[in-house]
Every structure is written in structure tokens, then in C-alpha cells.
Amino acid sequence: MNEAMTNPPGVLISAPSSGTGKTTVMLGLLRALAEDGLTVQPFKSGPDYIDPAFHRAAAGRASFNLDSWAMGDPLLSAISAQADGADIVVAEGSMGLFDGVAKPGELGHGSSAETAQRMGWPVVLVLDVGGQAQSAAATALGFRMYNPDLPFAGVILNRCASPRHERLTRLGMERAGMPVLGVLPRRGDLTLPERHLGLIQAVEHPDLESAIVGYAAFLREHVDLEAIKKAASSGPSGPSSAALPRPPAQRIALARDAAFSFTYPHLLKGWRAAGAEILPFSPLANEAPAPDADLVWLPGGYPELHAGTLAAAGTFLGGLRKHAETKPVHGECGGYMALGQALVDKDGVRHEMAGLLGLVTSYEKRKFNLGYRRAELLAPMPGFSTGSGLRGHEFHYSSILDQPDAALARVFDAEGAEGPQTGSVRGHVTGTFFHLIAEASA
């Protein structure tokens, strides 16, 4: 089938900046709409690895990333087609609405505004109105006017201190002609636990279900859900047959636990759709990868928090080493570190890792590594031949102490500057600091 699909109507939840409460609004809205009997499809704009798992917990439906820097039109169409059968789409932006990188990638700069415009989803702007009243309308008006072609649904006012504060803030919004879709009073218990990469993982939350139920009740009390449903709309999608990424092997042993969890949902969906078998195993539970797997894939995650456990996981390490004697093993970021010789934790303690690569990394002195990456492969890696161009994203706080193996790729940041995080290749083993999003079209 090549005919274009009609996307269900949707909205994109965004904000002027990070830290305004949009994740709380997102999770509460997903669950409240689902409680109303709607089939809700979540999406995440940008390269976030953590939020989609929270979305899935709230909506009961897998969430997928949409990224105008890393993805071309065919892939965006294929991912947006995952909303087929949903009644409404709710997407979450990243950072501020217009924030992206300076130089364009596949289609744009990676901003949430580009995602909303490409998909035809009106923006719901979550505004933290603490410390201001009528002045908040000037912020909202500026966001609406910055790109007049961007569909705009209205605003949700967050952290409102009192009924008087609400009245004054609404006055400003009325003057600006800005629809107010909800007003959330200030509450100190509406934050999710965080660590250095942002939110903790959904699997680590001590009581995620009750938190989401609470957010939904809070949203239902203070937000006009009917107005949001009416505001939702969408543009035409591309062909429904547009391909998701192909699998790098037929039988893929995938590390999956609290130490290794950062895999983009569209990759796994594409692998399964093409008939690949995903064979999950837990290094933290000292499980070896399936011996009949064609490929072992170690995603990113938090190996530095579990380095001692991993170093002592003899069955896991033995199985990994045996596989690597004859068949490919690939690691991304935390998975790459686990394939290396050693990992030094934040206390300066050295933990011996698999030793399949010579990489030694350290968290003793935090070094911030963040951003999009474009890679040109100098050697093959699972699923891709030498010379292939890849697009991905890197986010970690480790430093390279030793990287003695052959470079896997030339790696560039979003502005075209070449960096030292080349990845490594030794025998059947490869690793990258970036998390793969898509093959580059050019």
C-alpha cells in the first residue's frame, strides 16, 4: 500500500524552556485521555531516550521519537504511521519550543516547532507563571508570533499561586487573544525524580503508576480536556509503506535492564517488523546472551551505577566473550564502555569490564558530552558497511582515558566539527559513544 494515510488529530506539548512542568502535563494528559476511553498515541520530539518509557506507562501504547535533524521524510512518515488506529496524538517537545542546533540536518534543526509544523499538530504551551502575571502574556504572544505559520492551540498556566494571580494572568492572556486551556496551582509534589541525564528511568521509579494517576487527576481538575481535544488536528502523512530501519541481524540478543535501556523505539519496531527476533537478556542478573544469537547489542544506559555488579557477572562476561570469538558484538555509549577494558566510577574505583575493546572510561571527573552526531564509518558495523553515513545522539558524563583500538568512524557534531569520540573496532566487536537514530540520506 502506497496511498497516504490520514493521521489522527494531535497536539504537541511544549514550553519556553526546560523545567516548566511539561512532562507532568504530558503524563497527566496521556492518562486522563486514556481514562476517557480514547486510544492515545504518544510521541517525543527530539533524541530523548528516557521519556518514551514514561509515555508508554501513561498511555499504554509505545511512544516514538520524531527528529527533524536526524530523520528524513520517509522515516518521519513511517514513524508517524505508528499512530494508525489511535483517536488522538499527544506529543512532547524537548527543551524550549524553538530550540535546536545551528546548522540543519536531514530536514531541519531538530526543534519541537519543526516537528509540530511537519505533523500539523497545534502547540499547547506550558508556561511557568511564577513571579509574573500579565507579563506572561507577552511571552506567550512572542512564541505565537515568532513563527506565524506554526499552529497554536493555547496555553496552560503552571505554578499559579492564588485565585488573584490567576485572574491577573488571565487578563493578560485575554488582551493577547491567547486561549487559556488550563491553570495548574502550585504544588511541590508534582516533580519526577531526576539524576544527571534528566529523569530517572521509568523502570526505576518507586511508584510510577500512582504518580501518573495523581497527575491525571490533577490535570482533569484544572485543565479543559474538551478544549484540548477540539484543538487537536494534523496534516497529511506520507506513504504508509515508508520503511522503518532494517535489522542488523536476524536473531539479536539485546541487553535489557536498569544498566542498559537506551534504545530508540523506532529501531526495535523496525527490526521486529522486518522479522528479526529480539532476545532480551540482563547483564545485571548475570545472564549470558543467547548462544544462538547472530548479534549481541548492548544499548546505552547507566553502567557506571552498576559497575561492580557488571565486573562480577562472570556468566554474562563469559558468554559475551565467547560470542565475540566468531560473531559480532556492538555497544552504544554505556554498552560501549562495558565492552571496554575498564570503567572508573565517580569515586575513582576502577572496575574491569569485558575487555573486548581497549577502551577505558572514567566518571571521576565529570565531562559533559552532549549533542547530535554524524558519523562516517571507517569499518563495517552491524547493519552498515564501510563508508555508510549515520546520524545519532551522544549524552554522557565520562572521559576517555584510553582508546587504543582502530577508529570505527569519523564523527562530527551538529556544526560539522570533528571530535575524538570515534568509536572502536577490534575483531568482531564495535562500539560508539553515540546512540544510532538513522542512516544519513547524504
Secondary structure, DSSP 8 states (H G I E B T S, - for coil): --SEEE---EEEEE-SSTTSSHHHHHHHHHHHHHHTT--EEEEEESS-SSHHHHHHHHHSS--EEE-TTT--HHHHHHHHGGGTT-SEEEEE--SSTT---SS--SSSS--HHHHHHHHT--EEEEEE-TT-STHHHHHHHHHHHHSTTS-EEEEEEEEE-SHHHHHHHHHHHHHHT--EEEEEE--TT----EETTEE--GGG-TTHHHHHHHHHHHHHHHB-HHHHHHH-B--EEEETT------SSSEEEEE-BTTEEE--HHHHHHHHHTT-EEEEE-TTTT----TT-SEEEE-EE-GGGSHHHHHT-HHHHHHHHHHHTTS-EEEETHHHHHHSSEEE-TTS-EEE---SS--EEE-SS---EEEEEEEEESS-BTTB-TT-EEEEEEEE--EEEE--SEE-EEEEETTS-B-S---EEETTEEEESSEEEEE---
